[in-house]
Amino acid sequence: MDNTEKKHQRRIRYKGTHPKSFEAKYKELEPEKYKETIAKVIEKGMTPAGMHRPICVTEILDFLDIKPGQIGMDATLGYGGHSEELLKKLNGKGHLYAVDQDPIELPKTKERLEKLGYNNQILTINHLNFSEIDLIASVSGQFDFVIADLGVSSMQIDNPERGFSFKSGGPLDLRMNPKVGISASMRLKEMTKDEIEGMLIENADEPYAKEIATEIVSHLHKGKDIALTSDLYQVICDALKFIPYRDRDEEIKKSSQRTFQAIRIDINHEYEVLYEFLEKLPTVLKPNGKVAILTFHSGEDRLVKKSFQHYFREGIYSAVSDGPIRPSMDEQSSNSRARSAKLRWAIKS
Ligand SMILES: C[S@@+](CC[C@H](N)C(=O)[O-])C[C@H]1O[C@@H](n2cnc3c(N)ncnc32)[C@H](O)[C@@H]1O
C-alpha cells in the first residue's frame, strides 16, 4: 500500500448536546423521569420510544371477564401492557403466566412489572416461544384465559440494533430471538430469486415482488452485501426506479414496509409457530376457557379465523367471534399502530 496515500479519516462528529445513540436519544426511555414528554408523544397519536401501548384493552377485558382466582396466560408479554391489565383484574388472586421469545426486552418487562408489585406469587414469566405453550400448561394446569397480541413490539421496531425497520439504520437482522436461527441478511443469501419472490407475495402481497427479488439477487451476485437495513432499502429503491417520479417515493415506502414484514415473517417462522399455537390451544384451555388473539396482517388473521372456525365446527369451541373486532375509531386515531389490528376470540366447549 502506498504510504503516502491519505488514510480515510472518519468525520469528527458534532459533540454538541444532540444524543447520538438510541439509548441517549429518547427521553421516553426513562418514563419515570419524563412523564410530560411521554404524555405529549401519546397525545400526538404516537408511541414513545422504548414503550408499547396495548391495543383493544377494553374489548379484550370485556370478553375475558376475568375473575380473581383464575389462571391465565399472556402468550406475547412484550412491554407487559396487556399483562398489567390482566393482573389488575386478578386482584392478587390466581396466577398469570406470561411468555415472550425476545430475550432482550423480556428482563426489562419483568423488572418493570416487579416494580409495580407483581412478583412470582402472582406472575410467572418465561422466555419461550408460544408454540410451546403446552410446556407451561403441563406445570400450571389448563388456563381460564389466554391472550396473544401477535407480531413485533414497538420497542423491537424502534431499536435500530434489531433491524426491524427501514426507517432506522442498523444490521439487517429481524429476529425476535437473536439467539436462534440466522439473520435476515444471511437468509437472503441462501434464497433463490423465485423463493424471494414467493416469500414477498405470500407474506406481504407485494405487487413488485418480481422486481425486488430480481434486484436483491443481482445485487448479491455482484458480490455486494445486503448487511444493513439501509442496504435493503437502497435495493428496493433501485428495483422501483421505473415507477414515475411523482408516485415513486410513496410506492418505495409501502414496498419497503411490506418487504421488511415479509422477511420478518419468514425469519421468525411466524406462520409455522402460530399454527402450532392454534393447534395446541384447545388442549391448554379449561372447559369454558377463553382465548383472544390480536393480529396485524391478513396472513395471520386468516390462520386464526380458520383455526377458530374449524374447531367450532368440530364442537371443540362452543362460540367464536362472528368476524374481526376492530379497535374503536378513537383508539385508531390516538394510536397509529392500532389501525391494522383485528381481534378474534373463541370459547372452549
Ligand atoms: C405486539 S407485542 C406484544 C405487546 C404486549 N401485548 C404489550 O401490551 O406490551 C408482540 C410480542 O410478542 C412476542 N412474540 C411474537 N411472536 C412470538 C412467539 N412465537 N412466541 C413468543 N413471543 C412472541 C414479540 O417478541 C413481542 O414482544
PDBQT file of the ligand as one rigid body, heavy atoms in Angstrom, charges set to zero:
ROOT
HETATM    1  C1  LIG A 401     -47.236  -6.734  19.842  1.00  0.00    +0.000 C 
HETATM    2  S1  LIG A 401     -46.064  -7.213  21.007  1.00  0.00    +0.000 S 
HETATM    3  C2  LIG A 401     -46.983  -7.541  22.453  1.00  0.00    +0.000 C 
HETATM    4  C3  LIG A 401     -47.199  -6.337  23.290  1.00  0.00    +0.000 C 
HETATM    5  C4  LIG A 401     -47.908  -6.601  24.609  1.00  0.00    +0.000 C 
HETATM    6  N1  LIG A 401     -49.229  -7.130  24.424  1.00  0.00    +0.000 N 
HETATM    7  C5  LIG A 401     -47.947  -5.342  25.450  1.00  0.00    +0.000 C 
HETATM    8  O1  LIG A 401     -49.043  -4.916  25.847  1.00  0.00    +0.000 OA
HETATM    9  O2  LIG A 401     -46.887  -4.787  25.726  1.00  0.00    +0.000 OA
HETATM   10  C6  LIG A 401     -45.670  -8.807  20.470  1.00  0.00    +0.000 C 
HETATM   11  C7  LIG A 401     -44.674  -9.538  21.350  1.00  0.00    +0.000 C 
HETATM   12  O3  LIG A 401     -44.836 -10.911  21.076  1.00  0.00    +0.000 OA
HETATM   13  C8  LIG A 401     -43.584 -11.520  21.023  1.00  0.00    +0.000 C 
HETATM   14  N2  LIG A 401     -43.749 -12.692  20.167  1.00  0.00    +0.000 N 
HETATM   15  C9  LIG A 401     -44.059 -12.708  18.851  1.00  0.00    +0.000 A 
HETATM   16  N3  LIG A 401     -44.122 -13.972  18.408  1.00  0.00    +0.000 NA
HETATM   17  C10 LIG A 401     -43.878 -14.765  19.483  1.00  0.00    +0.000 A 
HETATM   18  C11 LIG A 401     -43.807 -16.165  19.662  1.00  0.00    +0.000 A 
HETATM   19  N4  LIG A 401     -43.985 -17.010  18.654  1.00  0.00    +0.000 N 
HETATM   20  N5  LIG A 401     -43.557 -16.642  20.905  1.00  0.00    +0.000 NA
HETATM   21  C12 LIG A 401     -43.367 -15.778  21.944  1.00  0.00    +0.000 A 
HETATM   22  N6  LIG A 401     -43.374 -14.444  21.825  1.00  0.00    +0.000 NA
HETATM   23  C13 LIG A 401     -43.636 -13.942  20.610  1.00  0.00    +0.000 A 
HETATM   24  C14 LIG A 401     -42.661 -10.466  20.460  1.00  0.00    +0.000 C 
HETATM   25  O4  LIG A 401     -41.336 -10.741  20.839  1.00  0.00    +0.000 OA
HETATM   26  C15 LIG A 401     -43.223  -9.204  21.084  1.00  0.00    +0.000 C 
HETATM   27  O5  LIG A 401     -42.580  -8.917  22.280  1.00  0.00    +0.000 OA
ENDROOT
TORSDOF 0
